[in-house]
Amino acid sequence: MKIYCTRSLYEASFLITKGFKAFSKSRFEGWKTSFLFEETPQLSKAVLDFYNNRATVKAKSFSDTYKRLKKKEHFILLQKDTY
């Protein structure tokens, strides 16, 4: 299985809103959170559409996903500080 990795919270929010499942929502490499997805032709097309400004998603769903991921990312970083 090929893995697609992004550190962009916006891109990950978009992909999750489009229905792709992140099988790891947070893996640390330094202080950066990575979002891992199974790489498929559909995912590759969605990523190209995202970066070429041809992608569409419902704005409220995207915003809700972004806020949820941002909140989880912040919570995980706070936990890391305590160790």
N, C-alpha and C positions, 0 to 999 in steps of 0.2 A: 504494500500500500504506500503510495506517495503522500507526503505531507506538505501542506501549504501553511506557511507561517507568516503572520503579520503582527507588527507592533502598533499598527494604527488602530486606535480606538474607534475612529470613524469608519474605517473599512470593516472592522469586525462587527460593528453595530449594523452596518449595511448588510453584510453577508448573513448575519443571524436573522435580521428582519426579512430577508429574502427566503428564509427557511433552511439555510445550511446550518448544520449542527457543529458547534465547536466541541471537539472531544477533549480539549484542555483549554480552559479559559484563562489560566494564569500559570505561567512558568517563568521563573525569574532568571534573568541573565543580567546580573548587576541589579539596577533598580527598575529595569524595564519589564513590563508585562507582555508576554507573547500570547497570541491566540492561534491555536492550531486547528486546522480543518483537513479533512480528507480531500486530496486534490483530485478533481474530476473534470471532465470537459465542461460541464455546466458551471462549475465553480470558476474555472479559468475564464469563461465567457463573462460571468458576472463581474469578476475583478477587472477585466478589460473595459466593460461597460462603465464601471464605477470610475475608473481613472480617465476614461474618454468622455465623461460627462453625458453618457447616454443611458444611465440607469435611472429607474424610477422605483420608489417605494412610498408607502403612505407615511406622510410626515410625522404624524402622532406616534405611529408604531416605531419609527426610527428614533424619535426623541425619547420614548420610553425605554427602548433597548439601550440607547447610549447612557441614559441616567442610571439604569440598573447596572451596567458594566462598570461605569465610573465609580459608583458607590462600592461595588465589590472590590475593585482595584484599590481604592483608598483604604478599605477595611483590611485587605491583605497586607498592604504596606505598613499599616499601623501595627498589625500583629508581628510582622518581621522585625520592627523596631524593638519589640519587647524581648527578643531572644539574644 
